Amino acid sequence: MYHSIDRVVDALERQIRKNKTRLEKKLKENAFALTGDNGKVHVNNEEFEEEKDFNVVKTKRFAIKPMDIEEAILQMNLLGHQFFVFSNADTEEVNVVYRRKDGNYGLIEPEF
């Protein structure tokens, strides 16, 4: 019984390596091809419709108050959001703070 299980595991590992290698080759060989024909996208010989319309389901307006980065992070945490748009009191520009997956915070500053 154990010998049979070992053979199955070996066969599965071989199949996984083979499929992974095949996928990597396709990605390296520019498998993603965009065509201008009827707005269709071809990926690995499969055809997909390009999404042309975007549905905005909610619009929210709010006053942007000048604050420093620490206060913006506190506001974001109080609201329970993943990001927060604010006017940076130091630079007088609109900035965005966001929570990163590693638990730290990021800052997006516009560059004109």
Order of alpha helices (4+ residues) and beta strands (2+ residues): alpha-beta-beta-beta-beta-alpha-beta-beta-beta
